[in-house]
Amino acid sequence: RVIDRRIVGERHRSTTDDLLAFVRTRENHGLFDITGLTPGYWVYRLGTRASLPGWLGAGLRRIGDEPAILDTAVVATDALRLAALYRQDGYRQAQVLAAVDSLGGNRVRVTFDIQPGQPSLIDTVRYAGIEALPAETQQALVEETLLDARVVEEPRTLVGTGQRFAEAALLAERGRLIEVLQRRGHPLVTRDSL
C-alpha cells in the first residue's frame, strides 16, 4: 500500500505539487500530511468487516480511502511522464529514477529522483519561406513574436536572449503565426502548413 509519494532532486517547477499532478501513482492520504496516519484508509477497512450490516459497510467503504495498491508499471510510466515533461520544458537530458522503499508491513514510499541536466536555450529563430509575402506581413510575422528575442538586420531572423526552449512557447508562436497569416488573407493556413 502506497502511503507516500515524493519528488527529490533538482526542480525547475515551483512546487512538488505541480509535479505530483502528473503522477498517476496513488497514495493513501495522510492526515495533516503526516506520513502513515491514514484515517480514510482505516474507515475503508472498517467498512470491509463482515460483522457490520451491509448498508453501513457499504457507506464506510464509499467515504473511506480505498487502499492505494502499488503498481510498478504505473510507477515506471510516471517516471517516463516526468522525464517527458522536463524534455518539453527544455531539459533535453532529463533523467527520472523511481525508487520504491518499504516502510514495514505492507506500506511503501515511492520516490521520483529528477536530474534535469542543463537546459537547452534558443539561440536563433529563422522564418523561412515567407519571402513571397508582402513586406508588411513579413514584418508582422517577425516583429510580433511571442518569443523572448530581438530582430536582427536580416528581416526574417530573430536572435534569442538565452530563453530556455519550451515546447509550449513554440506552439504558442506557431498559433500566432497562423493567426497573423489568416488575418492577412491566407485563410487556408493550418498548423500543418508551418
C-alpha positions, 0 to 999 in steps of 0.5 A, a space after each residue: 500500500 502506497 502511503 507516500 509519494 515524493 519528488 527529490 532532486 533538482 526542480 525547475 517547477 515551483 512546487 512538488 505539487 505541480 509535479 505530483 499532478 502528473 503522477 498517476 501513482 496513488 497514495 493513501 492520504 495522510 492526515 495533516 500530511 503526516 506520513 502513515 496516519 491514514 484515517 480514510 484508509 482505516 474507515 475503508 477497512 472498517 467498512 470491509 468487516 463482515 460483522 457490520 450490516 451491509 448498508 453501513 459497510 457499504 457507506 464506510 467503504 464509499 467515504 473511506 480511502 480505498 487502499 492505494 495498491 502499488 503498481 510498478 508499471 504505473 510507477 515506471 510510466 510516471 517516471 517516463 511522464 516526468 522525464 517527458 515533461 522536463 524534455 518539453 520544458 527544455 531539459 533535453 537530458 532529463 533523467 527520472 529514477 523511481 525508487 520504491 522503499 518499504 516502510 514495514 508491513 505492507 506500506 511503501 514510499 515511492 520516490 521520483 529522483 529528477 536530474 534535469 541536466 542543463 537546459 537547452 536555450 534558443 539561440 536563433 529563430 529563422 522564418 523561412 519561406 515567407 519571402 513571397 509575402 508582402 513586406 508588411 506581413 513579413 514584418 508582422 510575422 517577425 516583429 510580433 513574436 511571442 518569443 523572448 528575442 530581438 530582430 536582427 538586420 536580416 528581416 526574417 531572423 530573430 536572435 534569442 536572449 538565452 530563453 530556455 526552449 519550451 515546447 509550449 512557447 513554440 506552439 504558442 508562436 506557431 498559433 500566432 503565426 497562423 493567426 497573423 497569416 489568416 488575418 492577412 488573407 491566407 485563410 487556408 493556413 493550418 498548423 500543418 502548413 508551418 
